Amino acid sequence: MGKFFYPDGTQEDLRFTADEFGYQPQSALLPTPHPLPAHALEQLRIAEEQRAAGITFDQRGFRVNRK
């Protein structure tokens, strides 16, 4: 565990583990990603369905294997 001190003197605790999975910091200071918008989640769902169905696309975005 470590401590980070702000210029005004307040402190923030920093915790971490380092093991076979690498360095894993834990702190309220670490940024977190914004939640994905609904349309992005829908696109990910569609992509997963296409992968599961074996659908692939070429480098230009055209579907390769039509059934």
Secondary structure as UniProt FT lines:
FT   STRAND          2..5
FT   TURN            7..8
FT   STRAND          11..19
FT   TURN            20..21
FT   STRAND          22..26
FT   TURN            28..29
FT   HELIX           38..52
FT   TURN            53..54
FT   TURN            59..60
//
